[in-house]
Amino acid sequence: MAVPAWALTDRDGTGIGEPVPSVSVVPVVDPEALVRICLNCGATLTERACKLVCACGYFASCSDYY
């Protein structure tokens, strides 16, 4: 497979050289897992009724996310 000319680069600026990767790898993160992390201390929040609570005293109610 041929590499387009605009994707080539080199160290002296002539434009001829090694191909430049154009795809970056982004890790996939579960949004629900992020919501269950305490913003105060980083511990995992536990669910109680309509609240997520932490041992450090932080809490978030379900209305905080809507």
C-alpha positions as CSV (number, residue, x, y, z in Angstrom):
1,M,0.0,0.0,0.0
2,A,1.4,3.4,-1.0
3,V,1.8,6.1,1.6
4,P,0.5,9.6,0.5
5,A,3.2,12.2,0.0
6,W,1.7,14.5,2.7
7,A,2.2,11.7,5.3
8,L,6.0,11.5,4.8
9,T,8.4,13.6,6.8
10,D,12.1,13.8,7.5
11,R,14.5,15.6,9.7
12,D,15.8,18.1,7.2
13,G,12.4,19.4,6.0
14,T,12.5,18.1,2.4
15,G,9.3,16.1,2.9
16,I,10.8,12.8,2.0
17,G,11.3,10.3,4.8
18,E,9.6,7.9,7.1
19,P,5.8,7.6,7.2
20,V,4.1,9.4,10.1
21,P,1.4,7.5,12.0
22,S,-1.9,9.3,11.6
23,V,-3.9,7.2,14.1
24,S,-3.7,7.7,17.8
25,V,-4.8,5.1,20.3
26,V,-7.4,6.2,22.8
27,P,-8.2,3.9,25.7
28,V,-11.9,3.0,26.1
29,V,-13.3,4.0,29.5
30,D,-16.6,2.9,30.9
31,P,-18.6,6.2,31.7
32,E,-20.4,4.4,34.6
33,A,-17.1,3.5,36.2
34,L,-16.0,7.2,36.1
35,V,-19.2,8.3,37.8
36,R,-18.5,5.9,40.7
37,I,-15.2,7.4,41.6
38,C,-15.1,9.9,44.5
39,L,-14.1,13.4,43.4
40,N,-12.6,14.0,46.8
41,C,-10.4,11.0,47.4
42,G,-10.6,8.7,44.4
43,A,-12.2,5.8,46.2
44,T,-15.1,3.8,44.7
45,L,-18.5,5.2,45.7
46,T,-21.2,2.9,47.1
47,E,-24.8,3.2,46.1
48,R,-27.4,3.9,48.7
49,A,-31.0,4.6,47.5
50,C,-30.6,7.5,45.1
51,K,-27.1,8.6,46.3
52,L,-23.5,7.6,45.7
53,V,-21.6,7.9,49.0
54,C,-18.0,7.7,50.0
55,A,-16.3,6.9,53.4
56,C,-14.6,10.3,53.2
57,G,-18.0,12.1,53.4
58,Y,-18.5,13.0,49.7
59,F,-21.8,12.1,48.2
60,A,-23.6,12.7,44.9
61,S,-27.4,12.4,44.4
62,C,-28.9,11.1,41.2
63,S,-30.1,14.6,40.4
64,D,-26.4,15.7,40.0
65,Y,-26.1,13.7,36.8
66,Y,-29.3,14.7,35.0
